[in-house]
Amino acid sequence: MVGNPPPRRIQLLSLPRPRAHIIDYTDVLERMRADGFESLYHNSGAFGFPRQVNPRHVGWIGPPDPTIRPAAQAFARQVPAPYEQNLAELATRAWREHLPGPVWVMPKSHWAYELDFGSSRWMPRLLEELGLDPASLQARHDGTALEFQPQHTDAFTGFVAGLLGNLIGSDFALAFPGRPVVCSVHHHKQLWWSTTDGAIHAALDGMVASA
């Protein structure tokens, strides 16, 4: 008599304890609108100030970039190599010293695009390092946020450095709930900040010179 076959072993994805949490896009949209921002593209993580508002800008720039518009050159501040790590550490300092509370990281396109096409070769690994299953984001055609709390600054630094080191054609955004500031993580290894708060602008503008 043939015995029962051994049970099939299902390999589960072994992940570390989560160091970031998923914020549904409906909550992101509600919070960002309450903070005075407008969605720039439907269902995306790209947000900006209304046209009638005149925010101030600061750009932290890695390698020389001739594509920066002349009008934006006045806001650009050069950051030395290693670009990805230095920029990520500066973003963490800005968060820790001037923008306390949680920080959100969002694709300026949407997660389904990033995980199926734009960043599919390396993004899953980056998410797994945060303790997140990429499958939990892969079907989201929106700019769902990853929320980092202050006790996870190292995880935030590593994630931003990973974005800066790997993005090719996509950009991401940083937002700080309750604060009038957004930051674009640009695929040319740059961080572009916009804010309506003069004190925040002065702090961000002065950070590179003191870095």
TAGI-V214030 format. One record per residue. N is the residue number from 1. RES is the residue in one small letter. OMEGA is omega in degrees with one decimal (* if undefined). Layout:
BEGIN
n-><N,N>
res-><RES,RES>
omega-><OMEGA,OMEGA>
END
This chain:
BEGIN
n-><1,2,3,4,5,6,7,8,9,10,11,12,13,14,15,16,17,18,19,20,21,22,23,24,25,26,27,28,29,30,31,32,33,34,35,36,37,38,39,40,41,42,43,44,45,46,47,48,49,50,51,52,53,54,55,56,57,58,59,60,61,62,63,64,65,66,67,68,69,70,71,72,73,74,75,76,77,78,79,80,81,82,83,84,85,86,87,88,89,90,91,92,93,94,95,96,97,98,99,100,101,102,103,104,105,106,107,108,109,110,111,112,113,114,115,116,117,118,119,120,121,122,123,124,125,126,127,128,129,130,131,132,133,134,135,136,137,138,139,140,141,142,143,144,145,146,147,148,149,150,151,152,153,154,155,156,157,158,159,160,161,162,163,164,165,166,167,168,169,170,171,172,173,174,175,176,177,178,179,180,181,182,183,184,185,186,187,188,189,190,191,192,193,194,195,196,197,198,199,200,201,202,203,204,205,206,207,208,209,210,211>
res-><m,v,g,n,p,p,p,r,r,i,q,l,l,s,l,p,r,p,r,a,h,i,i,d,y,t,d,v,l,e,r,m,r,a,d,g,f,e,s,l,y,h,n,s,g,a,f,g,f,p,r,q,v,n,p,r,h,v,g,w,i,g,p,p,d,p,t,i,r,p,a,a,q,a,f,a,r,q,v,p,a,p,y,e,q,n,l,a,e,l,a,t,r,a,w,r,e,h,l,p,g,p,v,w,v,m,p,k,s,h,w,a,y,e,l,d,f,g,s,s,r,w,m,p,r,l,l,e,e,l,g,l,d,p,a,s,l,q,a,r,h,d,g,t,a,l,e,f,q,p,q,h,t,d,a,f,t,g,f,v,a,g,l,l,g,n,l,i,g,s,d,f,a,l,a,f,p,g,r,p,v,v,c,s,v,h,h,h,k,q,l,w,w,s,t,t,d,g,a,i,h,a,a,l,d,g,m,v,a,s,a>
omega-><-178.5,-179.7,177.9,178.1,178.7,-179.5,179.2,179.5,178.4,179.8,178.3,177.6,-179.8,-175.4,173.9,176.8,-176.2,176.3,171.8,-177.9,-176.9,175.6,-177.1,-173.7,178.2,178.0,176.9,-177.2,179.6,-178.2,-177.8,176.9,178.1,179.6,174.8,-178.7,173.5,173.4,-177.3,178.1,-176.5,175.1,-177.2,173.9,178.5,179.8,177.9,178.2,176.7,-175.4,-178.1,178.5,179.2,-179.5,173.1,-173.5,171.1,175.9,173.3,-167.6,174.9,-179.8,177.8,-175.1,-178.8,-179.1,178.5,-178.7,180.0,-179.6,-179.1,-177.8,-178.9,-178.8,-172.6,177.6,-175.2,177.4,-176.6,173.7,-2.6,-167.5,-174.4,-177.0,-179.7,178.3,179.8,178.7,175.2,177.7,178.6,176.2,178.8,178.3,-173.8,-171.8,-172.3,-174.1,-174.5,-175.1,178.7,173.1,177.7,173.1,-174.5,171.4,176.7,167.7,170.4,-172.7,-179.5,177.9,-176.5,-175.1,177.4,-173.3,-167.4,-174.7,-170.7,-176.5,-173.1,-176.9,178.9,179.6,-178.9,178.0,178.7,177.0,175.4,-175.6,-179.0,175.3,179.3,-179.6,-179.7,179.5,-168.4,-178.4,-176.7,178.5,-177.9,-178.3,172.8,-175.4,165.2,-177.5,175.0,175.0,-175.2,179.3,-178.5,179.9,179.4,178.8,177.7,179.2,-179.4,-178.8,179.7,176.6,177.3,176.0,-177.5,-177.7,-172.5,-178.3,-179.3,-179.4,-177.9,174.5,176.1,-179.6,171.1,175.9,-175.6,-172.1,-179.8,-177.3,-174.4,-178.4,172.5,-179.6,176.5,174.7,-171.5,-175.4,172.6,-178.8,-178.6,172.0,-178.8,-177.4,172.9,-179.3,173.8,-177.6,-177.0,-179.6,177.6,179.0,-179.2,179.4,-179.9,-178.1,-178.0,-173.6,-176.5,179.7,-178.4,-176.7,*>
END
